[in-house]
């Protein structure tokens, strides 16, 4: 979760579901519109991938227009 202390609100969050052994699924990454383009979502995804790096597989599903965000 990314929290904006100045405005006392959650700016972005990510969720993963995992068996803790083999796989994880990331069903949700959300960034409020006023925080988009600041790298917050990208940072949260990076941290989640690091946290799940010991797993064999990490699966993520997103809308077609968002695939570019997750490439590279």
C-alpha positions, -999 to 999 in steps of 0.1 A, spaced: 0 0 0 12 35 -7 -2 61 18 -2 98 12 4 112 47 -2 148 35 -37 140 25 -42 111 49 -54 87 22 -43 56 5 -29 65 -29 -24 30 -43 -25 -7 -33 -16 -41 -46 -30 -75 -37 -15 -110 -42 -29 -144 -34 -4 -172 -29 0 -207 -16 33 -196 -1 51 -225 -18 47 -226 -56 25 -199 -71 11 -164 -66 -17 -145 -84 -18 -107 -85 -55 -99 -92 -54 -62 -83 -32 -31 -86 -50 1 -81 -38 37 -82 -61 67 -76 -62 89 -107 -45 119 -91 -15 97 -83 -10 80 -117 21 87 -136 43 91 -105 57 55 -105 38 44 -75 21 14 -91 53 4 -108 71 5 -74 44 -16 -57 46 -42 -84 83 -43 -81 81 -48 -44 55 -75 -48 76 -94 -73 106 -92 -50 84 -106 -21 73 -135 -43 107 -141 -60 111 -175 -43 80 -188 -60 80 -208 -92 52 -188 -109 35 -154 -105 4 -149 -125 -12 -115 -133 -43 -107 -153 -52 -72 -166 -72 -54 -192 -57 -53 -227 -51 -16 -225 -29 -20 -194 -5 -47 -207 22 -21 -216 24 -12 -179 36 -47 -170 60 -53 -200 97 -51 -194 
